[in-house]
Amino acid sequence: MATTTYLAGTQFLVGAVDLTDQLSSATLSYTVTPLSDLTMASTGTSFVAGLQDNELTATLFLSYVAAEVYATLKPLVGTVIPTITLQPASGAESATNPKIILSGSFLSSLPVINATAGELSTVDITFMGGVVTFDITP
Amino acid sequence: MDKYTIVSPRVGKVGAEFVPKDDAEAGYLLIGGFIKKNSTKSTAPRAITKDDNAEVSASSED
């Protein structure tokens, strides 16, 4: 079966800070903007690759103590984050466990409180833009 | 160059030296409580001595 089950293990680092143990979910859409190169000679629509237009959304459990999620993300709002690293599982990089690096993305907003009685607090954040590279070298 | 020690396991082994990529990263991690700056030799000015006070008094009389 061609499925991947995430029981645990997806690595998530914002810069040098490892937030793996606070990550509930993450989705990185690796997107290349299609540019139309349609001409009068074309017989159908066609495209060439434009710029990358990536987006990473993540859900994290929220904690306000030192060296936790709030302390990590709050100073980054309104800034370009040099690197965010994701990896499907812990262990060495390989073709089947690539390290995915999002460089130069922008964090526009952070829900600084998301409180519901009787529930663990989480925040949904979105990193916009940047360039995705894949590292499969152990 | 300033040296830093890791105090949060989120950035590495606690107690190990942390080498930031740049000042911005170091500042950000310091504020967040992930690393601490190693103490350096004090650069406080030399304490005023009795002789120094005598010199000041002498010069003010001129």
N, CA and C atoms of all chains as a GROMACS GRO file, in nm:
protein
  600
    1MET      N    1   0.084  -0.119   0.000
    1MET     CA    2   0.000   0.000   0.000
    1MET      C    3   0.087   0.124   0.000
    2ALA      N    4   0.054   0.217  -0.084
    2ALA     CA    5   0.134   0.339  -0.095
    2ALA      C    6   0.083   0.445   0.002
    3THR      N    7   0.097   0.418   0.127
    3THR     CA    8   0.051   0.515   0.227
    3THR      C    9   0.160   0.540   0.328
    4THR      N   10   0.151   0.654   0.392
    4THR     CA   11   0.243   0.686   0.500
    4THR      C   12   0.162   0.717   0.624
    5THR      N   13   0.190   0.648   0.729
    5THR     CA   14   0.119   0.670   0.854
    5THR      C   15   0.211   0.741   0.952
    6TYR      N   16   0.166   0.853   1.001
    6TYR     CA   17   0.247   0.930   1.095
    6TYR      C   18   0.204   0.898   1.237
    7LEU      N   19   0.262   0.794   1.293
    7LEU     CA   20   0.233   0.765   1.433
    7LEU      C   21   0.312   0.863   1.520
    8ALA      N   22   0.430   0.897   1.477
    8ALA     CA   23   0.514   0.994   1.546
    8ALA      C   24   0.639   1.012   1.463
    9GLY      N   25   0.716   1.110   1.496
    9GLY     CA   26   0.850   1.116   1.439
    9GLY      C   27   0.879   1.226   1.341
   10THR      N   28   0.778   1.295   1.290
   10THR     CA   29   0.808   1.403   1.197
   10THR      C   30   0.886   1.513   1.268
   11GLN      N   31   1.002   1.541   1.216
   11GLN     CA   32   1.090   1.640   1.278
   11GLN      C   33   1.053   1.779   1.231
   12PHE      N   34   1.055   1.874   1.322
   12PHE     CA   35   1.016   2.011   1.289
   12PHE      C   36   1.104   2.108   1.364
   13LEU      N   37   1.187   2.179   1.292
   13LEU     CA   38   1.277   2.276   1.355
   13LEU      C   39   1.256   2.413   1.293
   14VAL      N   40   1.242   2.512   1.378
   14VAL     CA   41   1.236   2.651   1.334
   14VAL      C   42   1.371   2.712   1.368
   15GLY      N   43   1.451   2.735   1.265
   15GLY     CA   44   1.589   2.776   1.290
   15GLY      C   45   1.659   2.662   1.363
   16ALA      N   46   1.716   2.695   1.479
   16ALA     CA   47   1.787   2.592   1.556
   16ALA      C   48   1.698   2.527   1.660
   17VAL      N   49   1.574   2.573   1.670
   17VAL     CA   50   1.486   2.528   1.778
   17VAL      C   51   1.401   2.409   1.735
   18ASP      N   52   1.413   2.301   1.807
   18ASP     CA   53   1.341   2.178   1.775
   18ASP      C   54   1.205   2.180   1.846
   19LEU      N   55   1.099   2.189   1.765
   19LEU     CA   56   0.962   2.192   1.820
   19LEU      C   57   0.887   2.063   1.788
   20THR      N   58   0.960   1.959   1.759
   20THR     CA   59   0.898   1.831   1.722
   20THR      C   60   0.797   1.785   1.826
   21ASP      N   61   0.831   1.800   1.953
   21ASP     CA   62   0.743   1.747   2.058
   21ASP      C   63   0.621   1.836   2.084
   22GLN      N   64   0.609   1.945   2.010
   22GLN     CA   65   0.491   2.030   2.022
   22GLN      C   66   0.409   2.033   1.893
   23LEU      N   67   0.457   1.964   1.792
   23LEU     CA   68   0.392   1.968   1.660
   23LEU      C   69   0.277   1.868   1.654
   24SER      N   70   0.159   1.919   1.624
   24SER     CA   71   0.044   1.831   1.609
   24SER      C   72   0.024   1.793   1.462
   25SER      N   73   0.042   1.891   1.373
   25SER     CA   74   0.030   1.860   1.230
   25SER      C   75   0.106   1.964   1.150
   26ALA      N   76   0.144   1.926   1.031
   26ALA     CA   77   0.214   2.019   0.942
   26ALA      C   78   0.186   1.982   0.797
   27THR      N   79   0.168   2.084   0.718
   27THR     CA   80   0.149   2.064   0.574
   27THR      C   81   0.234   2.164   0.499
   28LEU      N   82   0.324   2.114   0.420
   28LEU     CA   83   0.407   2.201   0.337
   28LEU      C   84   0.368   2.178   0.192
   29SER      N   85   0.315   2.282   0.130
   29SER     CA   86   0.278   2.273  -0.011
   29SER      C   87   0.393   2.329  -0.094
   30TYR      N   88   0.458   2.240  -0.163
   30TYR     CA   89   0.569   2.277  -0.252
   30TYR      C   90   0.509   2.312  -0.387
   31THR      N   91   0.511   2.440  -0.419
   31THR     CA   92   0.439   2.488  -0.537
   31THR      C   93   0.530   2.569  -0.628
   32VAL      N   94   0.522   2.544  -0.754
   32VAL     CA   95   0.591   2.625  -0.855
   32VAL      C   96   0.484   2.691  -0.941
   33THR      N   97   0.490   2.821  -0.947
   33THR     CA   98   0.389   2.896  -1.021
   33THR      C   99   0.397   2.864  -1.170
   34PRO      N  100   0.284   2.825  -1.229
   34PRO     CA  101   0.287   2.799  -1.373
   34PRO      C  102   0.272   2.928  -1.453
   35LEU      N  103   0.358   2.946  -1.548
   35LEU     CA  104   0.350   3.064  -1.636
   35LEU      C  105   0.308   3.018  -1.774
   36SER      N  106   0.203   3.078  -1.823
   36SER     CA  107   0.153   3.038  -1.954
   36SER      C  108   0.248   3.083  -2.065
   37ASP      N  109   0.282   2.992  -2.152
   37ASP     CA  110   0.362   3.030  -2.270
   37ASP      C  111   0.281   3.005  -2.398
   38LEU      N  112   0.153   3.028  -2.383
   38LEU     CA  113   0.061   3.007  -2.494
   38LEU      C  114   0.091   3.101  -2.610
   39THR      N  115   0.091   3.047  -2.728
   39THR     CA  116   0.106   3.130  -2.849
   39THR      C  117  -0.003   3.092  -2.949
   40MET      N  118  -0.007   3.166  -3.056
   40MET     CA  119  -0.104   3.136  -3.160
   40MET      C  120  -0.075   3.003  -3.229
   41ALA      N  121   0.046   2.954  -3.207
   41ALA     CA  122   0.081   2.825  -3.266
   41ALA      C  123   0.042   2.709  -3.175
   42SER      N  124  -0.002   2.741  -3.053
   42SER     CA  125  -0.034   2.635  -2.956
   42SER      C  126  -0.162   2.564  -2.996
   43THR      N  127  -0.166   2.439  -2.961
   43THR     CA  128  -0.288   2.363  -2.984
   43THR      C  129  -0.357   2.329  -2.853
   44GLY      N  130  -0.299   2.371  -2.744
   44GLY     CA  131  -0.356   2.351  -2.611
   44GLY      C  132  -0.282   2.436  -2.512
   45THR      N  133  -0.334   2.448  -2.395
   45THR     CA  134  -0.265   2.528  -2.293
   45THR      C  135  -0.131   2.464  -2.259
   46SER      N  136  -0.034   2.549  -2.231
   46SER     CA  137   0.096   2.497  -2.188
   46SER      C  138   0.163   2.598  -2.096
   47PHE      N  139   0.254   2.550  -2.017
   47PHE     CA  140   0.315   2.632  -1.912
   47PHE      C  141   0.464   2.606  -1.902
   48VAL      N  142   0.532   2.706  -1.844
   48VAL     CA  143   0.670   2.687  -1.801
   48VAL      C  144   0.675   2.722  -1.652
   49ALA      N  145   0.780   2.678  -1.588
   49ALA     CA  146   0.791   2.698  -1.444
   49ALA      C  147   0.823   2.842  -1.411
   50GLY      N  148   0.751   2.897  -1.315
   50GLY     CA  149   0.781   3.030  -1.263
   50GLY      C  150   0.848   3.019  -1.128
   51LEU      N  151   0.821   3.113  -1.042
   51LEU     CA  152   0.883   3.113  -0.910
   51LEU      C  153   0.814   3.014  -0.816
   52GLN      N  154   0.887   2.970  -0.717
   52GLN     CA  155   0.823   2.888  -0.613
   52GLN      C  156   0.727   2.975  -0.533
   53ASP      N  157   0.616   2.916  -0.495
   53ASP     CA  158   0.515   2.986  -0.415
   53ASP      C  159   0.470   2.891  -0.305
   54ASN      N  160   0.554   2.877  -0.205
   54ASN     CA  161   0.534   2.772  -0.105
   54ASN      C  162   0.457   2.823   0.016
   55GLU      N  163   0.398   2.728   0.086
   55GLU     CA  164   0.325   2.762   0.208
   55GLU      C  165   0.334   2.646   0.304
   56LEU      N  166   0.369   2.678   0.427
   56LEU     CA  167   0.375   2.576   0.533
   56LEU      C  168   0.275   2.614   0.641
   57THR      N  169   0.184   2.524   0.668
   57THR     CA  170   0.092   2.545   0.780
   57THR      C  171   0.124   2.440   0.887
   58ALA      N  172   0.119   2.483   1.010
   58ALA     CA  173   0.151   2.392   1.120
   58ALA      C  174   0.058   2.419   1.238
   59THR      N  175   0.026   2.315   1.307
   59THR     CA  176  -0.050   2.327   1.432
   59THR      C  177   0.040   2.282   1.545
   60LEU      N  178   0.055   2.371   1.641
   60LEU     CA  179   0.144   2.344   1.754
   60LEU      C  180   0.068   2.361   1.884
   61PHE      N  181   0.104   2.280   1.982
   61PHE     CA  182   0.051   2.303   2.116
   61PHE      C  183   0.118   2.428   2.172
   62LEU      N  184   0.039   2.508   2.239
   62LEU     CA  185   0.088   2.638   2.283
   62LEU      C  186   0.133   2.634   2.429
   63SER      N  187   0.253   2.681   2.451
   63SER     CA  188   0.305   2.691   2.587
   63SER      C  189   0.377   2.824   2.601
   64TYR      N  190   0.358   2.886   2.715
   64TYR     CA  191   0.413   3.021   2.737
   64TYR      C  192   0.540   3.022   2.821
   65VAL      N  193   0.583   2.907   2.869
   65VAL     CA  194   0.702   2.907   2.954
   65VAL      C  195   0.826   2.930   2.868
   66ALA      N  196   0.938   2.957   2.936
   66ALA     CA  197   1.062   2.988   2.864
   66ALA      C  198   1.101   2.872   2.773
   67ALA      N  199   1.159   2.908   2.660
   67ALA     CA  200   1.212   2.811   2.564
   67ALA      C  201   1.104   2.716   2.512
   68GLU      N  202   0.983   2.767   2.499
   68GLU     CA  203   0.875   2.685   2.443
   68GLU      C  204   0.818   2.754   2.318
   69VAL      N  205   0.696   2.714   2.281
   69VAL     CA  206   0.642   2.757   2.152
   69VAL      C  207   0.624   2.908   2.143
   70TYR      N  208   0.565   2.968   2.245
   70TYR     CA  209   0.543   3.113   2.240
   70TYR      C  210   0.676   3.188   2.232
   71ALA      N  211   0.771   3.147   2.315
   71ALA     CA  212   0.902   3.213   2.314
   71ALA      C  213   0.973   3.195   2.181
   72THR      N  214   0.944   3.086   2.114
   72THR     CA  215   1.007   3.061   1.985
   72THR      C  216   0.946   3.148   1.876
   73LEU      N  217   0.814   3.152   1.872
   73LEU     CA  218   0.747   3.212   1.757
   73LEU      C  219   0.721   3.361   1.769
   74LYS      N  220   0.698   3.409   1.890
   74LYS     CA  221   0.660   3.550   1.905
   74LYS      C  222   0.763   3.646   1.845
   75PRO      N  223   0.894   3.626   1.868
   75PRO     CA  224   0.990   3.720   1.808
   75PRO      C  225   0.998   3.709   1.656
   76LEU      N  226   0.942   3.603   1.600
   76LEU     CA  227   0.955   3.581   1.456
   76LEU      C  228   0.843   3.644   1.374
   77VAL      N  229   0.739   3.691   1.442
   77VAL     CA  230   0.627   3.750   1.369
   77VAL      C  231   0.676   3.875   1.294
   78GLY      N  232   0.644   3.879   1.167
   78GLY     CA  233   0.686   3.993   1.085
   78GLY      C  234   0.829   3.983   1.037
   79THR      N  235   0.886   3.866   1.045
   79THR     CA  236   1.024   3.849   1.001
   79THR      C  237   1.034   3.736   0.899
   80VAL      N  238   1.147   3.737   0.831
   80VAL     CA  239   1.180   3.627   0.740
   80VAL      C  240   1.260   3.525   0.819
   81ILE      N  241   1.214   3.401   0.816
   81ILE     CA  242   1.282   3.296   0.893
   81ILE      C  243   1.384   3.228   0.802
   82PRO      N  244   1.512   3.232   0.843
   82PRO     CA  245   1.616   3.178   0.755
   82PRO      C  246   1.590   3.034   0.713
   83THR      N  247   1.563   2.946   0.812
   83THR     CA  248   1.539   2.806   0.775
   83THR      C  249   1.434   2.743   0.866
   84ILE      N  250   1.348   2.665   0.805
   84ILE     CA  251   1.258   2.575   0.877
   84ILE      C  252   1.282   2.437   0.819
   85THR      N  253   1.301   2.341   0.907
   85THR     CA  254   1.338   2.207   0.861
   85THR      C  255   1.231   2.106   0.901
   86LEU      N  256   1.191   2.027   0.806
   86LEU     CA  257   1.098   1.918   0.833
   86LEU      C  258   1.156   1.789   0.778
   87GLN      N  259   1.125   1.680   0.846
   87GLN     CA  260   1.169   1.551   0.798
   87GLN      C  261   1.063   1.449   0.837
   88PRO      N  262   1.025   1.362   0.746
   88PRO     CA  263   0.916   1.268   0.777
   88PRO      C  264   0.940   1.186   0.904
   89ALA      N  265   1.064   1.146   0.926
   89ALA     CA  266   1.094   1.065   1.044
   89ALA      C  267   1.232   1.103   1.095
   90SER      N  268   1.259   1.069   1.219
   90SER     CA  269   1.393   1.092   1.272
   90SER      C  270   1.490   0.997   1.202
   91GLY      N  271   1.616   1.026   1.214
   91GLY     CA  272   1.716   0.943   1.148
   91GLY      C  273   1.782   1.015   1.034
   92ALA      N  274   1.871   0.944   0.969
   92ALA     CA  275   1.953   1.005   0.864
   92ALA      C  276   1.869   1.041   0.742
   93GLU      N  277   1.914   1.146   0.674
   93GLU     CA  278   1.848   1.184   0.550
   93GLU      C  279   1.873   1.076   0.444
   94SER      N  280   1.773   1.054   0.365
   94SER     CA  281   1.785   0.958   0.255
   94SER      C  282   1.676   0.990   0.154
   95ALA      N  283   1.677   0.918   0.044
   95ALA     CA  284   1.575   0.940  -0.058
   95ALA      C  285   1.437   0.907  -0.004
   96THR      N  286   1.430   0.818   0.094
   96THR     CA  287   1.301   0.780   0.152
   96THR      C  288   1.272   0.855   0.281
   97ASN      N  289   1.365   0.936   0.324
   97ASN     CA  290   1.344   1.019   0.445
   97ASN      C  291   1.411   1.154   0.421
   98PRO      N  292   1.360   1.228   0.324
   98PRO     CA  293   1.429   1.353   0.287
   98PRO      C  294   1.415   1.461   0.394
   99LYS      N  295   1.520   1.537   0.409
   99LYS     CA  296   1.510   1.657   0.492
   99LYS      C  297   1.462   1.769   0.403
  100ILE      N  298   1.351   1.828   0.439
  100ILE     CA  299   1.290   1.933   0.357
  100ILE      C  300   1.317   2.066   0.426
  101ILE      N  301   1.383   2.154   0.355
  101ILE     CA  302   1.425   2.281   0.413
  101ILE      C  303   1.352   2.395   0.344
  102LEU      N  304   1.281   2.472   0.423
  102LEU     CA  305   1.212   2.590   0.371
  102LEU      C  306   1.293   2.712   0.414
  103SER      N  307   1.351   2.780   0.318
  103SER     CA  308   1.439   2.892   0.348
  103SER      C  309   1.373   3.024   0.309
  104GLY      N  310   1.376   3.120   0.400
  104GLY     CA  311   1.331   3.254   0.366
  104GLY      C  312   1.181   3.273   0.364
  105SER      N  313   1.110   3.196   0.444
  105SER     CA  314   0.964   3.215   0.450
  105SER      C  315   0.930   3.326   0.549
  106PHE      N  316   0.808   3.374   0.540
  106PHE     CA  317   0.766   3.488   0.621
  106PHE      C  318   0.652   3.447   0.714
  107LEU      N  319   0.664   3.485   0.841
  107LEU     CA  320   0.558   3.458   0.938
  107LEU      C  321   0.483   3.589   0.961
  108SER      N  322   0.361   3.592   0.914
  108SER     CA  323   0.284   3.716   0.919
  108SER      C  324   0.206   3.732   1.048
  109SER      N  325   0.157   3.622   1.102
  109SER     CA  326   0.074   3.636   1.221
  109SER      C  327   0.088   3.516   1.313
  110LEU      N  328   0.058   3.538   1.439
  110LEU     CA  329   0.063   3.433   1.540
  110LEU      C  330  -0.056   3.452   1.634
  111PRO      N  331  -0.144   3.355   1.644
  111PRO     CA  332  -0.250   3.365   1.745
  111PRO      C  333  -0.186   3.356   1.883
  112VAL      N  334  -0.185   3.465   1.955
  112VAL     CA  335  -0.113   3.465   2.083
  112VAL      C  336  -0.195   3.405   2.196
  113ILE      N  337  -0.323   3.387   2.173
  113ILE     CA  338  -0.403   3.312   2.271
  113ILE      C  339  -0.514   3.241   2.195
  114ASN      N  340  -0.535   3.119   2.232
  114ASN     CA  341  -0.641   3.038   2.171
  114ASN      C  342  -0.692   2.945   2.280
  115ALA      N  343  -0.779   3.000   2.363
  115ALA     CA  344  -0.816   2.932   2.486
  115ALA      C  345  -0.958   2.877   2.479
  116THR      N  346  -0.971   2.751   2.512
  116THR     CA  347  -1.102   2.687   2.525
  116THR      C  348  -1.100   2.607   2.656
  117ALA      N  349  -1.202   2.626   2.735
  117ALA     CA  350  -1.206   2.558   2.864
  117ALA      C  351  -1.199   2.407   2.846
  118GLY      N  352  -1.111   2.346   2.920
  118GLY     CA  353  -1.102   2.201   2.919
  118GLY      C  354  -1.029   2.141   2.801
  119GLU      N  355  -0.961   2.225   2.722
  119GLU     CA  356  -0.887   2.173   2.607
  119GLU      C  357  -0.744   2.223   2.607
  120LEU      N  358  -0.656   2.142   2.551
  120LEU     CA  359  -0.520   2.189   2.532
  120LEU      C  360  -0.519   2.298   2.426
  121SER      N  361  -0.444   2.402   2.453
  121SER     CA  362  -0.439   2.515   2.360
  121SER      C  363  -0.345   2.484   2.244
  122THR      N  364  -0.391   2.511   2.125
  122THR     CA  365  -0.306   2.496   2.006
  122THR      C  366  -0.311   2.624   1.924
  123VAL      N  367  -0.213   2.641   1.839
  123VAL     CA  368  -0.212   2.754   1.746
  123VAL      C  369  -0.185   2.702   1.606
  124ASP      N  370  -0.254   2.761   1.511
  124ASP     CA  371  -0.230   2.731   1.370
  124ASP      C  372  -0.150   2.846   1.311
  125ILE      N  373  -0.037   2.815   1.254
  125ILE     CA  374   0.048   2.920   1.197
  125ILE      C  375   0.078   2.888   1.052
  126THR      N  376   0.105   2.994   0.977
  126THR     CA  377   0.133   2.978   0.834
  126THR      C  378   0.260   3.054   0.798
  127PHE      N  379   0.352   2.982   0.741
  127PHE     CA  380   0.474   3.044   0.689
  127PHE      C  381   0.455   3.058   0.538
  128MET      N  382   0.474   3.180   0.490
  128MET     CA  383   0.445   3.207   0.350
  128MET      C  384   0.574   3.230   0.271
  129GLY      N  385   0.573   3.180   0.149
  129GLY     CA  386   0.686   3.204   0.059
  129GLY      C  387   0.808   3.122   0.095
  130GLY      N  388   0.920   3.166   0.045
  130GLY     CA  389   1.044   3.095   0.069
  130GLY      C  390   1.073   2.994  -0.041
  131VAL      N  391   1.186   2.931  -0.026
  131VAL     CA  392   1.232   2.834  -0.126
  131VAL      C  393   1.248   2.699  -0.058
  132VAL      N  394   1.198   2.596  -0.123
  132VAL     CA  395   1.209   2.460  -0.070
  132VAL      C  396   1.326   2.388  -0.136
  133THR      N  397   1.406   2.324  -0.052
  133THR     CA  398   1.511   2.236  -0.105
  133THR      C  399   1.501   2.103  -0.033
  134PHE      N  400   1.552   2.001  -0.097
  134PHE     CA  401   1.545   1.866  -0.042
  134PHE      C  402   1.687   1.812  -0.023
  135ASP      N  403   1.713   1.766   0.097
  135ASP     CA  404   1.845   1.711   0.128
  135ASP      C  405   1.828   1.561   0.154
  136ILE      N  406   1.891   1.480   0.068
  136ILE     CA  407   1.882   1.335   0.086
  136ILE      C  408   2.019   1.276   0.115
  137THR      N  409   2.116   1.364   0.140
  137THR     CA  410   2.252   1.316   0.168
  137THR      C  411   2.267   1.288   0.317
  138PRO      N  412   2.297   1.162   0.352
  138PRO     CA  413   2.310   1.130   0.495
  138PRO      C  414   2.423   1.209   0.560
  139MET      N  415   3.470   3.736   2.010
  139MET     CA  416   3.333   3.695   1.979
  139MET      C  417   3.270   3.631   2.103
  140ASP      N  418   3.145   3.663   2.128
  140ASP     CA  419   3.076   3.609   2.244
  140ASP      C  420   3.056   3.459   2.230
  141LYS      N  421   3.057   3.392   2.345
  141LYS     CA  422   3.032   3.248   2.345
  141LYS      C  423   2.903   3.222   2.422
  142TYR      N  424   2.836   3.115   2.380
  142TYR     CA  425   2.705   3.084   2.437
  142TYR      C  426   2.698   2.937   2.478
  143THR      N  427   2.615   2.911   2.578
  143THR     CA  428   2.593   2.775   2.624
  143THR      C  429   2.445   2.741   2.610
  144ILE      N  430   2.418   2.620   2.567
  144ILE     CA  431   2.280   2.575   2.548
  144ILE      C  432   2.217   2.547   2.684
  145VAL      N  433   2.098   2.604   2.705
  145VAL     CA  434   2.025   2.578   2.830
  145VAL      C  435   1.891   2.508   2.804
  146SER      N  436   1.852   2.498   2.679
  146SER     CA  437   1.728   2.429   2.645
  146SER      C  438   1.759   2.314   2.550
  147PRO      N  439   1.704   2.196   2.578
  147PRO     CA  440   1.730   2.082   2.488
  147PRO      C  441   1.672   2.102   2.348
  148ARG      N  442   1.593   2.205   2.331
  148ARG     CA  443   1.535   2.229   2.198
  148ARG      C  444   1.639   2.274   2.096
  149VAL      N  445   1.751   2.323   2.142
  149VAL     CA  446   1.854   2.366   2.046
  149VAL      C  447   1.980   2.280   2.052
  150GLY      N  448   1.978   2.176   2.134
  150GLY     CA  449   2.094   2.087   2.141
  150GLY      C  450   2.114   2.033   2.280
  151LYS      N  451   2.234   1.981   2.302
  151LYS     CA  452   2.264   1.920   2.432
  151LYS      C  453   2.288   2.030   2.535
  152VAL      N  454   2.214   2.022   2.643
  152VAL     CA  455   2.226   2.124   2.748
  152VAL      C  456   2.368   2.123   2.804
  153GLY      N  457   2.426   2.242   2.811
  153GLY     CA  458   2.561   2.256   2.862
  153GLY      C  459   2.666   2.266   2.753
  154ALA      N  460   2.628   2.226   2.633
  154ALA     CA  461   2.723   2.233   2.522
  154ALA      C  462   2.732   2.376   2.470
  155GLU      N  463   2.841   2.404   2.402
  155GLU     CA  464   2.856   2.538   2.345
  155GLU      C  465   2.763   2.553   2.224
  156PHE      N  466   2.706   2.670   2.209
  156PHE     CA  467   2.621   2.698   2.093
  156PHE      C  468   2.688   2.806   2.010
  157VAL      N  469   2.704   2.776   1.883
  157VAL     CA  470   2.764   2.873   1.791
  157VAL      C  471   2.654   2.925   1.699
  158PRO      N  472   2.609   3.048   1.721
  158PRO     CA  473   2.501   3.103   1.638
  158PRO      C  474   2.551   3.136   1.498
  159LYS      N  475   2.456   3.134   1.404
  159LYS     CA  476   2.492   3.169   1.266
  159LYS      C  477   2.522   3.317   1.255
  160ASP      N  478   2.450   3.397   1.334
  160ASP     CA  479   2.472   3.541   1.330
  160ASP      C  480   2.421   3.602   1.462
  161ASP      N  481   2.440   3.732   1.476
  161ASP     CA  482   2.398   3.800   1.598
  161ASP      C  483   2.247   3.795   1.617
  162ALA      N  484   2.174   3.800   1.506
  162ALA     CA  485   2.028   3.798   1.515
  162ALA      C  486   1.980   3.667   1.576
  163GLU      N  487   2.038   3.558   1.533
  163GLU     CA  488   1.999   3.428   1.588
  163GLU      C  489   2.034   3.420   1.736
  164ALA      N  490   2.152   3.469   1.771
  164ALA     CA  491   2.193   3.466   1.911
  164ALA      C  492   2.099   3.549   1.998
  165GLY      N  493   2.064   3.667   1.950
  165GLY     CA  494   1.974   3.754   2.026
  165GLY      C  495   1.838   3.692   2.044
  166TYR      N  496   1.788   3.633   1.940
  166TYR     CA  497   1.656   3.570   1.943
  166TYR      C  498   1.654   3.453   2.039
  167LEU      N  499   1.759   3.374   2.038
  167LEU     CA  500   1.764   3.258   2.127
  167LEU      C  501   1.790   3.298   2.272
  168LEU      N  502   1.862   3.407   2.291
  168LEU     CA  503   1.885   3.457   2.428
  168LEU      C  504   1.753   3.504   2.488
  169ILE      N  505   1.678   3.581   2.412
  169ILE     CA  506   1.550   3.634   2.462
  169ILE      C  507   1.454   3.521   2.494
  170GLY      N  508   1.454   3.419   2.411
  170GLY     CA  509   1.362   3.306   2.431
  170GLY      C  510   1.404   3.212   2.543
  171GLY      N  511   1.525   3.229   2.594
  171GLY     CA  512   1.571   3.144   2.704
  171GLY      C  513   1.628   3.011   2.657
  172PHE      N  514   1.672   3.004   2.532
  172PHE     CA  515   1.727   2.879   2.480
  172PHE      C  516   1.876   2.866   2.507
  173ILE      N  517   1.944   2.977   2.510
  173ILE     CA  518   2.089   2.978   2.534
  173ILE      C  519   2.121   3.086   2.636
  174LYS      N  520   2.241   3.080   2.693
  174LYS     CA  521   2.286   3.188   2.780
  174LYS      C  522   2.424   3.231   2.736
  175LYS      N  523   2.451   3.356   2.762
  175LYS     CA  524   2.581   3.412   2.725
  175LYS      C  525   2.681   3.374   2.833
  176ASN      N  526   2.796   3.325   2.793
  176ASN     CA  527   2.898   3.292   2.891
  176ASN      C  528   2.954   3.419   2.952
  177SER      N  529   2.979   3.413   3.081
  177SER     CA  530   3.033   3.531   3.147
  177SER      C  531   3.172   3.560   3.094
  178THR      N  532   3.198   3.688   3.077
  178THR     CA  533   3.329   3.730   3.027
  178THR      C  534   3.396   3.816   3.132
  179LYS      N  535   3.523   3.842   3.110
  179LYS     CA  536   3.600   3.922   3.205
  179LYS      C  537   3.536   4.060   3.218
  180SER      N  538   3.523   4.107   3.341
  180SER     CA  539   3.459   4.235   3.366
  180SER      C  540   3.536   4.349   3.302
  181THR      N  541   3.461   4.438   3.240
  181THR     CA  542   3.525   4.556   3.182
  181THR      C  543   3.485   4.682   3.259
  182ALA      N  544   3.444   4.664   3.385
  182ALA     CA  545   3.401   4.776   3.466
  182ALA      C  546   3.518   4.872   3.487
  183PRO      N  547   3.491   5.001   3.496
  183PRO     CA  548   3.601   5.096   3.514
  183PRO      C  549   3.671   5.075   3.648
  184ARG      N  550   3.796   5.113   3.653
  184ARG     CA  551   3.876   5.098   3.774
  184ARG      C  552   3.815   5.182   3.886
  185ALA      N  553   3.816   5.124   4.006
  185ALA     CA  554   3.760   5.196   4.120
  185ALA      C  555   3.842   5.322   4.149
  186ILE      N  556   3.777   5.426   4.196
  186ILE     CA  557   3.846   5.550   4.230
  186ILE      C  558   3.921   5.531   4.361
  187THR      N  559   4.044   5.570   4.364
  187THR     CA  560   4.126   5.554   4.484
  187THR      C  561   4.140   5.688   4.556
  188LYS      N  562   4.198   5.679   4.672
  188LYS     CA  563   4.219   5.800   4.752
  188LYS      C  564   4.308   5.899   4.676
  189ASP      N  565   4.410   5.846   4.607
  189ASP     CA  566   4.501   5.932   4.531
  189ASP      C  567   4.428   6.005   4.419
  190ASP      N  568   4.333   5.932   4.355
  190ASP     CA  569   4.256   5.994   4.247
  190ASP      C  570   4.179   6.115   4.300
  191ASN      N  571   4.118   6.100   4.418
  191ASN     CA  572   4.042   6.210   4.476
  191ASN      C  573   4.132   6.329   4.505
  192ALA      N  574   4.254   6.300   4.548
  192ALA     CA  575   4.348   6.407   4.577
  192ALA      C  576   4.381   6.485   4.449
  193GLU      N  577   4.398   6.412   4.337
  193GLU     CA  578   4.429   6.477   4.211
  193GLU      C  579   4.313   6.567   4.167
  194VAL      N  580   4.190   6.516   4.187
  194VAL     CA  581   4.073   6.595   4.148
  194VAL      C  582   4.067   6.724   4.230
  195SER      N  583   4.091   6.710   4.360
  195SER     CA  584   4.086   6.828   4.447
  195SER      C  585   4.192   6.929   4.406
  196ALA      N  586   4.310   6.877   4.374
  196ALA     CA  587   4.419   6.966   4.336
  196ALA      C  588   4.387   7.040   4.207
  197SER      N  589   4.331   6.968   4.110
  197SER     CA  590   4.303   7.032   3.981
  197SER      C  591   4.191   7.134   3.994
  198SER      N  592   4.094   7.110   4.084
  198SER     CA  593   3.983   7.203   4.096
  198SER      C  594   4.024   7.333   4.164
  199GLU      N  595   4.137   7.327   4.234
  199GLU     CA  596   4.183   7.449   4.300
  199GLU      C  597   4.251   7.544   4.202
  200ASP      N  598   4.293   7.488   4.082
  200ASP     CA  599   4.363   7.572   3.984
  200ASP      C  600   4.273   7.680   3.926
   0.00000   0.00000   0.00000
